[in-house]
């Protein structure tokens, strides 16, 4: 099985971030799926505006380059007000501009997220997937991964405590691996 490099975008810049903790736990599972995950930070991106299209700032170009230099993406999003956080939408705007130069087109992508709520991040993920499909990003369709975080979800060292959940999430990452392989 070939190894692929996956860019990780966490749609939260909160400290502490439940989704950052969840993403770090996924990174620990990735080698079992033939993936190496590399963080692609979004906190330093200014609010996107069309004025940048003619002269992308260094941080915007570096963000687009980071996406273009990985085989696929893993986006971990919280749910804010039944949608994605503004910081994540802003990052997507940077990734897809200027018009006709989207870094997301044809980029195999998996979406997940975690919360303490009963429906987890289902609504945010659906909004995010609609945006990504419109940009031409092929998505892992199943399994859909809506993670509810309970007090015993993580071990002391930040790993996922439940073996069945680890196996489920490793299979999810393997689906991303398969999607990348098909698009190579």
N, C-alpha and C positions, 0 to 999 in steps of 0.2 A: 504494500500500500504506500503510495507516494505521500510525502509530507507536504502540506500547504501552509502558507502564512496567511493568517487572518487578522485584519484590523479590528480592534475593539473600540467601539464608541459607546461610552456610558452617558446617557442623557440626563445626568444630574451632576451639578457642581457643588451640591450641598456637602457640608462637613458636619457630622458624619453622614455618609450616604449608604442607605440599605442596599441600593442597586450596585454601588461600587463594591460592597462586600460580596454580594451575589456574583458579580462579574469576576472578582478575584478567585472565588471558589470554582467558577467555570474554567478559568485559566488552568487551575490545578488538574482538571479532568481532561483537558484538551489533548495531551500526548496520547491518551488512550484512544483518541479518535483520529490520530495522524495529523494533528494541527498544532501549529505554534502560533500563539496569540500575542499580538503586539498592540499596545495601547496607542490610540490616536486621540489626544486630548482636544477638547473643544472650549475650555474655559477662557482662553485668551482671544478668541475670535471676536472682533467688534461686531456690532449689529450690521448685517449686510445691507447695502444700498446700491442702487444701479451706478452711482458715481464711481464705484470700485471696478466696474467692468473694463474700463480702458486701462487701468493701472492697478492691478491686484496688489494689495500689501503683502509683505513677506509672510506674515502669519497665515493669510488666506491661501497663498501659493503653496506653503508648506503643508497645510491641511489637505489640499487637493492632491499634492504629490504623495502624501502618506496613503491616501485611499488608492491612488493609481498604482502604487508599488506593493500592494498586497493581492493575494489571490481571491480573497473574499472578505466579507464583513460580518461581524457579530455586533448587533446593536442591542443594548440592555437599557430599557427605558422605565422610569417610574411613570405613574399616572398623576397628572395635575389637572384638577377640574375636568375629569373625564376625557382628557386628551394628553398629548405629549407636552413636555416642558418647552417653554419658549427657547431655551438655550439649544435644545436639540433641533427644533425647527430652524433656528438661525444657522446651525451647522449644515443642515441639509441645503439651505439656500446657498451657502458658500460652495458646497460640493457640486451644485448643479449650475453654477454660473461661470462665465457669461453664457447666455443662451447658445445652445448648440455645442457646448463643451462640458456636459455633465460627466462627472467622475463616477456616477452611480450606474449609468447605462451599461448593462451587461455584467455588472459586478454581483456575483452570487452572494446572497445576504440571508442571514438568520436573525430573527427578532424574538426577544424574550423580555421579561421584566418581572419584578417582584414587589410585593407590598404586604402589609399586614392585613389588608382587607380581604373579604370573602371572594370577591370576583377578581382579585389581584389587579393586573394591568390590562385586562382584556380589551377595554374600550380604547385605551391609548395605543395598544398594539394594532388594533384594527385601523385606527386613523393613520398610524405610521405606515402600515402595509399599503394602504391606499395611495399614500404619497410616493412610496418606493416603486409601486407598480407603474404609476404614471411616469416615473423617470426611467422605466425600462430595466429595473433591477430584478433579476430572477430571485424568487424567494423560496425558502424552505416552507412548504405548505403544511406538512404534518410531520411530526406532532406539533401542535400548538402548545406553547410552554408558558403557562400562567402560574407563577410560583407564589404561594402564600407562605410568608415567613412567620413562623411561630418562635417562641422563646427557645425551643430546643432544635431549631433548624441547623445551626452551625455548631461545630465542635469548638473547643477552647482555642484551637489554632486556626480557626476560620474555614475549615473544610465543611463539606455538607455531611451532616451526621447520619442520615438515613441511607442505608445501602441501596434500597429500591429507588430512591430519588437520584442517587449518584448514577445508577445504571440507566435510568430514564434520560437523564441529562447527557450522559455520554452517548446514548443512542441519538439524541437530538443533534449533538455535535457531529456524529458520524453522518447524519443526513446532510449537514452542511458540507462535509468532506465529499460526499457523493455528488452533490450539486456542483461544487467547484470542478470536480473531475469531468462531469458532463459538459461544462462550459469551457474547459481548457482547449 
